[in-house]
Amino acid sequence: MEISSGRASVDPQGAYALVVEGLCVNLGGQPVLSSVNLTLPAATTVAVTGPSGAGKSTLLNALGGLQPAARGRVVVAGRDLNRLSDDERAELRLREVGFVLQSSGLVPELSLQENIALPLELAGMRRRGVRDRVAEVVAQLGLTTCARRRPSEVSGGQAQRAAVARAVAARPSVVLADEPTGALDSTNREIVLDLLLEQVERCGSLLVLVTHDPQVAARCARQVRIVDGRVAAGVGAAGG
Ligand SMILES: Nc1ncnc2c1ncn2[C@@H]1O[C@H](COP(=O)(O)OP(=O)(O)OP(=O)(O)O)[C@@H](O)[C@H]1O
C-alpha cells in the first residue's frame, strides 16, 4: 500500500511541501548534483542561488519530477516521486507543482485564459470550477483586458503574468520558478515578482525560485546556495 500510494516514510503525513534526501543527479554520465538535502515547509519562499553551471536548474527540474534522481529521493506533498508511475507523477505535477520559466512557455494557439485553464482541465476540474478560478486569477494578475488574446498579441510582461497565473491556478503545494523575471525589463521584473510572491502567499504554496539577481533573492524568506552541485555549507537557512 505504501508503494502504490507513493507515500514516503520520510514525510508520511505530507507535513512538508518538499523533502529532498541525499539527492544525486547525473547528466551525460557526469554527476551534477551530489547529496542534496532540503526540508521545506509550505507557505514559504526560498531563493536558489549560485554560480553558473552549479546545478540550480537541474535541482529545480528534479524537484518537479522532470529529472530523475540517480540516488536519493524527492518527496512532494508527502509523495515520493521515485515510487510513482509516470502517469502518477504527471498527475502529481498537474495538481501539486506549478512551473514558471524565464520565457512564458504559453501555448501560442491558445488565448491567455485558455492557457491558464489548460492545467485545471487536464487535472479534471469541472467546467464551472475552471471558469471561476480562471476569472479569479486573471483579475488578480491584472489580465482582464487581454485574457482573450493570444501570447503573440500581448506584451512580454503580460505573457509572464499569464505564466504565473497558469502556475498557481491549481493552488499547487509547490511553485518552481527558474529565473521567472530574467527576460523582463526592470519595471516588469518588479511587477511580476510582486505578483508571484502575492500569489504563492494567497495559495499557501512553497516557492522555490532560481535567480542570479541578489535583489530578487533578497525578497525570499530563505536562501539556498548551490556550488558544484552541493548545498554550500552554512549559507542556506533552508539547507538540511
Ligand atoms: N543535458 C546535459 N548533459 C550534460 N550536462 C549537462 C546537461 N544539462 C546541463 N548540464 C551540465 O550540468 C551542470 C549544471 O547545469 P544547470 O543548468 O543545472 O546549472 P545552473 O546552475 O542552472 O546554471 P545557470 O546559472 O548558468 O543557468 C552544468 O555544468 C551543465 O553544463
The ligand as a MOL file (V3000), in Angstrom:
LIG
                    3D

  0  0  0     0  0            999 V3000
M  V30 BEGIN CTAB
M  V30 COUNTS 31 33 0 0 0
M  V30 BEGIN ATOM
M  V30 1 N 21.8670 17.6030 -20.9090 0
M  V30 2 C 23.0460 17.7580 -20.2830 0
M  V30 3 N 24.0530 16.8810 -20.4690 0
M  V30 4 C 25.2140 17.0280 -19.8330 0
M  V30 5 N 25.4740 18.0310 -18.9550 0
M  V30 6 C 24.5200 18.9340 -18.7470 0
M  V30 7 C 23.2510 18.8620 -19.3850 0
M  V30 8 N 22.4960 19.8880 -18.9620 0
M  V30 9 C 23.2650 20.5920 -18.1030 0
M  V30 10 N 24.4630 20.0240 -17.9680 0
M  V30 11 C 25.5630 20.4850 -17.0930 0
M  V30 12 O 25.1140 20.3590 -15.7550 0
M  V30 13 C 25.6470 21.4120 -14.9700 0
M  V30 14 C 24.5180 22.1070 -14.2440 0
M  V30 15 O 23.6650 22.7450 -15.1800 0
M  V30 16 P 22.4550 23.6750 -14.6940 0
M  V30 17 O 21.7630 24.1670 -15.9020 0
M  V30 18 O 21.6790 22.9440 -13.6840 0
M  V30 19 O 23.2650 24.8530 -13.9680 0
M  V30 20 P 22.7150 26.2390 -13.4370 0
M  V30 21 O 23.2910 26.4180 -12.0590 0
M  V30 22 O 21.2460 26.3200 -13.5530 0
M  V30 23 O 23.4230 27.2460 -14.4410 0
M  V30 24 P 22.9770 28.6870 -14.9770 0
M  V30 25 O 23.0000 29.5760 -13.7740 0
M  V30 26 O 24.0420 29.0380 -15.9530 0
M  V30 27 O 21.6220 28.5600 -15.5860 0
M  V30 28 C 26.4270 22.3200 -15.9170 0
M  V30 29 O 27.7870 22.0040 -15.8060 0
M  V30 30 C 25.8920 21.9490 -17.2720 0
M  V30 31 O 26.8830 22.1270 -18.2570 0
M  V30 END ATOM
M  V30 BEGIN BOND
M  V30 1 1 1 2
M  V30 2 1 2 3
M  V30 3 2 2 7
M  V30 4 2 3 4
M  V30 5 1 4 5
M  V30 6 2 5 6
M  V30 7 1 6 7
M  V30 8 1 6 10
M  V30 9 1 7 8
M  V30 10 2 8 9
M  V30 11 1 9 10
M  V30 12 1 10 11
M  V30 13 1 11 12
M  V30 14 1 11 30
M  V30 15 1 12 13
M  V30 16 1 13 14
M  V30 17 1 13 28
M  V30 18 1 14 15
M  V30 19 1 15 16
M  V30 20 2 16 17
M  V30 21 1 16 18
M  V30 22 1 16 19
M  V30 23 1 19 20
M  V30 24 2 20 21
M  V30 25 1 20 22
M  V30 26 1 20 23
M  V30 27 1 23 24
M  V30 28 2 24 25
M  V30 29 1 24 26
M  V30 30 1 24 27
M  V30 31 1 28 29
M  V30 32 1 28 30
M  V30 33 1 30 31
M  V30 END BOND
M  V30 END CTAB
M  END
